[in-house]
Amino acid sequence: MTELLRYVLAEIEKLTEEEQNAIASRLLAELENERKWKSRFEATNERQWNALAKMVRQDIAAGNINSIDDVFSSEQ
């Protein structure tokens, strides 16, 4: 276990049982989500990646994109 994780767990221990359970539930959901994404990426084949790249190129050519500055503006 990393030092950072040890620190976080020590901080969580200071919280109420309700707060600890809420954080634990979020962490478990996040871990499950990561497992699902990893599985999906690992199962993606070359044909699927090429199809995705083609769709992205078509969206770019059609102007169906947003500037990253608009998506992640510092004012949000």
Phi and psi in degrees as GROMACS dihedral restraints (atoms count N, CA, C in turn):
[ dihedral_restraints ]
;  ai    aj    ak    al  type     phi  dphi    fc
    3     4     5     6     1   -78.0    20    10
    4     5     6     7     1   161.1    20    10
    6     7     8     9     1   -62.6    20    10
    7     8     9    10     1   -39.4    20    10
    9    10    11    12     1   -62.4    20    10
   10    11    12    13     1   -43.9    20    10
   12    13    14    15     1   -65.9    20    10
   13    14    15    16     1   -39.9    20    10
   15    16    17    18     1   -59.2    20    10
   16    17    18    19     1   -43.4    20    10
   18    19    20    21     1   -61.8    20    10
   19    20    21    22     1   -47.1    20    10
   21    22    23    24     1   -60.8    20    10
   22    23    24    25     1   -44.9    20    10
   24    25    26    27     1   -62.4    20    10
   25    26    27    28     1   -38.8    20    10
   27    28    29    30     1   -63.6    20    10
   28    29    30    31     1   -38.8    20    10
   30    31    32    33     1   -68.2    20    10
   31    32    33    34     1   -39.7    20    10
   33    34    35    36     1   -64.6    20    10
   34    35    36    37     1   -35.3    20    10
   36    37    38    39     1   -60.1    20    10
   37    38    39    40     1   -22.5    20    10
   39    40    41    42     1   -79.4    20    10
   40    41    42    43     1   -11.9    20    10
   42    43    44    45     1   -84.9    20    10
   43    44    45    46     1   167.7    20    10
   45    46    47    48     1   -68.6    20    10
   46    47    48    49     1   163.7    20    10
   48    49    50    51     1   -59.1    20    10
   49    50    51    52     1   -41.0    20    10
   51    52    53    54     1   -62.1    20    10
   52    53    54    55     1   -44.9    20    10
   54    55    56    57     1   -65.6    20    10
   55    56    57    58     1   -40.6    20    10
   57    58    59    60     1   -61.6    20    10
   58    59    60    61     1   -44.4    20    10
   60    61    62    63     1   -64.7    20    10
   61    62    63    64     1   -37.5    20    10
   63    64    65    66     1   -63.8    20    10
   64    65    66    67     1   -44.0    20    10
   66    67    68    69     1   -67.0    20    10
   67    68    69    70     1   -42.5    20    10
   69    70    71    72     1   -60.5    20    10
   70    71    72    73     1   -41.6    20    10
   72    73    74    75     1   -63.0    20    10
   73    74    75    76     1   -42.5    20    10
   75    76    77    78     1   -65.0    20    10
   76    77    78    79     1   -40.6    20    10
   78    79    80    81     1   -64.8    20    10
   79    80    81    82     1   -43.0    20    10
   81    82    83    84     1   -63.0    20    10
   82    83    84    85     1   -41.0    20    10
   84    85    86    87     1   -63.9    20    10
   85    86    87    88     1   -40.6    20    10
   87    88    89    90     1   -64.8    20    10
   88    89    90    91     1   -42.7    20    10
   90    91    92    93     1   -62.0    20    10
   91    92    93    94     1   -42.5    20    10
   93    94    95    96     1   -64.1    20    10
   94    95    96    97     1   -41.3    20    10
   96    97    98    99     1   -61.8    20    10
   97    98    99   100     1   -42.5    20    10
   99   100   101   102     1   -63.4    20    10
  100   101   102   103     1   -40.6    20    10
  102   103   104   105     1   -61.2    20    10
  103   104   105   106     1   -44.4    20    10
  105   106   107   108     1   -63.2    20    10
  106   107   108   109     1   -46.1    20    10
  108   109   110   111     1   -61.1    20    10
  109   110   111   112     1   -45.0    20    10
  111   112   113   114     1   -59.4    20    10
  112   113   114   115     1   -44.3    20    10
  114   115   116   117     1   -62.8    20    10
  115   116   117   118     1   -43.3    20    10
  117   118   119   120     1   -65.7    20    10
  118   119   120   121     1   -42.7    20    10
  120   121   122   123     1   -64.3    20    10
  121   122   123   124     1   -43.2    20    10
  123   124   125   126     1   -65.0    20    10
  124   125   126   127     1   -28.7    20    10
  126   127   128   129     1   -86.2    20    10
  127   128   129   130     1    -7.5    20    10
  129   130   131   132     1   -75.9    20    10
  130   131   132   133     1   128.1    20    10
  132   133   134   135     1   -98.5    20    10
  133   134   135   136     1   173.4    20    10
  135   136   137   138     1   -59.3    20    10
  136   137   138   139     1   -39.9    20    10
  138   139   140   141     1   -62.0    20    10
  139   140   141   142     1   -42.0    20    10
  141   142   143   144     1   -66.3    20    10
  142   143   144   145     1   -41.8    20    10
  144   145   146   147     1   -62.6    20    10
  145   146   147   148     1   -41.6    20    10
  147   148   149   150     1   -64.3    20    10
  148   149   150   151     1   -40.1    20    10
  150   151   152   153     1   -63.7    20    10
  151   152   153   154     1   -41.4    20    10
  153   154   155   156     1   -63.7    20    10
  154   155   156   157     1   -44.3    20    10
  156   157   158   159     1   -61.8    20    10
  157   158   159   160     1   -40.0    20    10
  159   160   161   162     1   -62.3    20    10
  160   161   162   163     1   -43.0    20    10
  162   163   164   165     1   -62.4    20    10
  163   164   165   166     1   -40.9    20    10
  165   166   167   168     1   -65.4    20    10
  166   167   168   169     1   -44.8    20    10
  168   169   170   171     1   -61.0    20    10
  169   170   171   172     1   -38.5    20    10
  171   172   173   174     1   -65.7    20    10
  172   173   174   175     1   -41.8    20    10
  174   175   176   177     1   -62.6    20    10
  175   176   177   178     1   -41.7    20    10
  177   178   179   180     1   -63.6    20    10
  178   179   180   181     1   -46.5    20    10
  180   181   182   183     1   -62.3    20    10
  181   182   183   184     1   -34.0    20    10
  183   184   185   186     1   -83.5    20    10
  184   185   186   187     1    -4.0    20    10
  186   187   188   189     1    78.5    20    10
  187   188   189   190     1    16.2    20    10
  189   190   191   192     1   -87.7    20    10
  190   191   192   193     1    53.7    20    10
  192   193   194   195     1  -135.1    20    10
  193   194   195   196     1   161.4    20    10
  195   196   197   198     1  -118.5    20    10
  196   197   198   199     1   144.4    20    10
  198   199   200   201     1   -64.5    20    10
  199   200   201   202     1   141.0    20    10
  201   202   203   204     1   -61.6    20    10
  202   203   204   205     1   -29.2    20    10
  204   205   206   207     1   -65.4    20    10
  205   206   207   208     1   -32.8    20    10
  207   208   209   210     1   -73.6    20    10
  208   209   210   211     1   -38.9    20    10
  210   211   212   213     1   -70.3    20    10
  211   212   213   214     1   -41.2    20    10
  213   214   215   216     1  -116.6    20    10
  214   215   216   217     1    49.4    20    10
  216   217   218   219     1   -67.1    20    10
  217   218   219   220     1   150.1    20    10
  219   220   221   222     1   -74.3    20    10
  220   221   222   223     1    -9.6    20    10
  222   223   224   225     1   -86.0    20    10
  223   224   225   226     1    -8.8    20    10
